[in-house]
């Protein structure tokens, strides 16, 4: 790139506005444009307008229009470039610096830069020039450079691109308007995809045969699959059942059975009605105290509950078990190993884990297993 002339005057009728260059950044609001005109009228044009040798504006579309409106003769800087790609990169990089952009607007410009950086690198290679290639490849190098120029972290830029490629019409509109940021939209999309994946891969299950003296049930409570920022709740990453369908489940319980029913604070009340429908009598509640807090509108959740209920007179090994279980949270819907160790010590008989997602030694399992296909 070479600068031919600085602070020169040109015939305004010869100046050309390229709509593609003009549209690179959002237009000023009426209020912003009025402030610009007032400033130019009072103190003159602070920075010259940049044009190429064909008199096409590269930087300063708003300044040019404001000068014409208030009758101020603008100054110009003329720049020339070796290639059209180099010129486009200059236009984008210059305008990114000048405007306050939301993540959507920045990402759109980043995509253009990323493409142009890659083309420019190939041009250098084809002409025998030096190419500064990332050890991870030119594609990643161009992507990281684009993220840096538009002022986004590499992770945010990558998530923004994922949102653009995979978001719904509503999500994209919220992103475009700056009402939602890339991070929250990315999580929504990934959760939606996980739900769809699980629904598509649910295997045809064969219900356990025989009766069980010990049953653990972790129902897919009906939270709904919509993200609710106000309630501090994310979409459920597994298929759900409504309460009536949960109540209608026929458990393969023996005449004398211990039942452990998992529930959250949200469905603690409903869980007792489920037990009544299943014919079990609640005895006590085990509370899992997690190592870290989660989401919540009224209070941040850090506990989960498991109601111990019985039918008949099951055999149990009562020692020094308490109603508190302190264990690490290993992920959504994953119950701690300490819980199953407690049951193995406390309860005697054939054991069934209903709605299980992990095979367990010496247990029968019924549910959507991790890794099923």
N, C-alpha and C positions, 0 to 999 in steps of 0.2 A: 504494500500500500504506500502511496506517495501523496503528499499534500502539494497541490499545484499552487493554490493561492489562498491567502488568509485575509479575512476582513476586507473582502472586495465587495463592490456594489455591482448588481446585475439588473437587467431589465426585468421587472416583475412579470411581464407578460410571457417571458421565456421560461419561467419556472414551471416545472411539471410535478404534479402530485400522483404518485403511484398508489392506487388503492390498496394493493397488497401490503406495501410498506406502511401506509397510514393505518391499516387495520391491525397491525401487529400488537399495539397496546390499546386498551379501552379508551374511548373518548373522554375528555374532561366533562364534568358536570357543568350545567349552565353557571352555577355559582363560581366554580373553579375558573371557568373561562373568563368570566367577568373580572375576577381578581387579577388574572393574567393581563387582560387588556388595560385595566387601571394602572397596573404596575408599569407596563411598557409606555403608557401615555405620560406617566409622571416622571419616570427616570430613564426611559429609553430601553432599548433591547440590550440586555446584559450579555447574553451569549449569542454568537452568530449562528445562523442556520446553515446546516451542512448539506451540500448537494454534491452529486457526482459530476463528471465532465459533460454529461448530457443534460445537466440542470435539473435532474430528478432529486427531490428532497429525500435525504437519508435520515436526518434528525432535525426536528423542529417544526412539524406540521402545525401544531397549535400556535407556536410563536409566529409562524408565517401568516396564518389567518388573522391572528390578533393584530399584527402590524398593519395589515391591509385595512382592518376595520377601523383602527384609530388614526390611520394616515401617517404612520411612521415608516420611513424607508429602512428596511432591514439590512444588516450586514451579512455576508455569506463567507463560508469556507468551502472551497472546492477540494474534494478528495477523489482520487482514482484508485482502482483496485486491479490486481492481476486477473482475478476471476470473478464471475458472478456470485459464486459461493462465498468468497471472501467478503464481498459487499453485503450479502444477506446476513452473514455472521456479525458484521459491524453494526448493521441496523438493529438487529435483535439485542446484542450485548449493550449497545448504547441506550436503547429504550428501556431495557430491564432496570438499569441503574436509575433512570429518571423517574419512574413511576412506582407508586406503592401498589403492588399486585397481591391478590389473594392466591391461595395455593393452586386453584384451578387455572388461573391466568398464567401463573408462573410455569406450571407444568406444560401447558400448551406451547409456550415459548421454548421450554426445555426440549420438547420433542423435536421442534424445528432445528434447534441448535445441535442436538444429538445426531440428527440425520446429516446435517451439514459438516459437522466435525468428522464424521466417518468418511464422507465423500472427499473432504479435503485431505485426509490421511491417505486415502487410496491414490489421490492425484500426486501426492508427494512420492509415493512408492513408484508409480508408473513413470515418473520423470527422473527417478534415481536420487531423489532427495532424501534427507534424513527423516525418519519417521519415529517419533517417540511413542512406542507402543507399550501399553501396560503389560506386565507379565501374565495377566489374566486374559489378554486379547484386546484388540482394538475396539470391539463393541463395548466392553465394560469400561474401557478408558474414555470413550466418547460419552458414555452415560454419566460417569462420575464427573467429567469436566462440565457437562451441561448442568448437572445438579449444583455444582459449585457456583457457576456463573449466575444462575437464577436465584441463588440464596437459599436453597433447600438442602437439608442433609440428604445423603445418598439414600438412607432408609425411607425418609418421607417422600422423596421423589419416586422411588420404586413403588411405594404404596399408592401414590397419586396416580401413577400410570396404570396400576392394577384396577383402581376405581374407574378410570376412564374406559378401560377395556371390558369391565365386568359389571359395572353398576347398572341398576335399573334406570328407567327414564326419570323417575322421581328423585333417586339418589343423585343422578348427574345434575339435575336442575338445582338441587340444594347445594351441591358442590360448586356449581358455576356461580351461584349467587353469594357464595361465601358463608352460607348459613350452617354448613357442616364441613368439618375438616377431614383431611384424608385418613387420619388414623381411625376415627370412629366409623367412617364409612367402610374402610377396609375390614374392620372387625365384623361389621354387619354382614358384608358380602361373604367373608370366610365362614361365618356361622351358617348363613343361608346355604352355602355350598355343602357344608358338612351335613346339614339336615337332609338335603337332597341326596347326597351320597349314601347316607345311612338308609334312607327310605328305599333307594334303588337296590341296596345290597342286603336287605334283610332276608336271610335264608328261610326256607320252608322248615319250620321247627316241628319236632316231634315231642309231644308232651311227655314228661317223665312217667314211667310206669310204676305202679305200686304206691304205697303210702309212706309218708315220712314223719319221723318224730320231731324233727327240727327243721324249720323253714325260715329263711330270710327273704324278705320281699322289699325291693327298692322300686316302687312304682314310678312310672313316668308321669308325674303330676302335671296337670294341664295348666301350665303357666301361660301358654300362648307362644307363638313363634315370632312375635314382633318385638323389635328393640324399643325399650322405653327409657329414654334418658332421664326423665323426671323421676321415675321410680327406681332408677339405678339398677335396671335389669336388662340382661342381654338375652338374645334369642336362645331357646333350648337347643342344644346340639344333638338331640335324638327325637324320634317320633314320640308323640304324647298320646295319652288316653284321657277321655273325659271321666268324671267321677263315677257315673253310672256304669261305665264299662269296667272300671277298676273294681267296683262293688260286685259286679257280676262274675268276676274270676272265680273259678272252682279250684281251690287249692287241693292237691293230693295229700291231705293231712290225715294222719292216723287218729284213732280215737283219743289218744293221749299225746298231745303235741305242744311244743313250745314255738311260738311265732315271734319273729323280730321284724317289726314294720318300720322302715325308715320314712321319715317325713321332715319337712323343713318348717320353720316358724310360720310360713305362709299357709301351710296345709295341716297344721297341728290339730285344729278343730275337726276338720274333715276326716283325718286319719282315724279318730275314734268311731266315727260313723261307719267307716270301712270295716273296722274290726267287728262291729256289731253285725254288719251284713255277712261277714264271713263266719260268724258264730264263735268268736274268740272273746275272752274276758281279759281286759287290760290289767296288768299287775303293777308295773312301774315304768319309768322312762330312763333310758340311758342317754346321756348327752355327750356328744363328741365335741370337745373343745379344741378348735383348730389352732395351728401355730400362727396364722395370720388372718386378718379380717378380709371380708369380701365386700360385695355391694349391699345397698339397702337404702330405702328412702327415709325411714324413721330412725333406725339404728343400723349401723354397719354390721352385717352378719359375720359371726365368728363361731357359730355353733350349729349343729345339726342333731336331730333327735331320732332315737330308735325306741319305739314302744315295745316293751316285752309283754306279750299276751299268751294266754294258755287255753287249751281245750282239754277237758278231762283231767288226768293226774299224771303229767309227764315226770320222768325221772331227771333230776338236776343235781349238780354237784355244788352245793352252796358252801363257799369258803369266805373269802374276804373281798369279793367283788363289790365295787361301788357304782354309783350312778353317773360318775364322771369318767370319760375316756379322753385322755390327752394324747393326741397323735397328729402327725404332719398331714397337711392337705396336699395330696399328690395330683390333683386335677379334678375337673368337673365330673361329678357323679362317681368318682373312684373312692371306694370305702377303704379305710386303713386296714393293713394286715393285722394290727393289734385287735381289731374287732373280731376277726375270725379266730384268732388265738384264744380270745376270751370265750367264745362259743364252744370251741373244741374242748376247753377245760371245764366249762360250766354245764354243757348239755350232752346228753347221752342218746344215741340212736342214729338212724339214717338221716343224712343232712341234705337239704335241697336249697340252692341259691336261685330264687325266681327273679327274672329280669336281670340276671347276671350278665356282665360284659367280659368276664375273665374266667377261664377254666381254673378250677381249684382242686388240688389233690384230695382224694377221699370225699369229695362232694359231688353231688349231681348238680348240673347247671342247666338252666332253661332261660334263654334270652338271646340277644344279639351279641355274639362273641366278637371281641376285637380280632381283626384279621380274617373274619368270615368273608366268603365270596360266593 
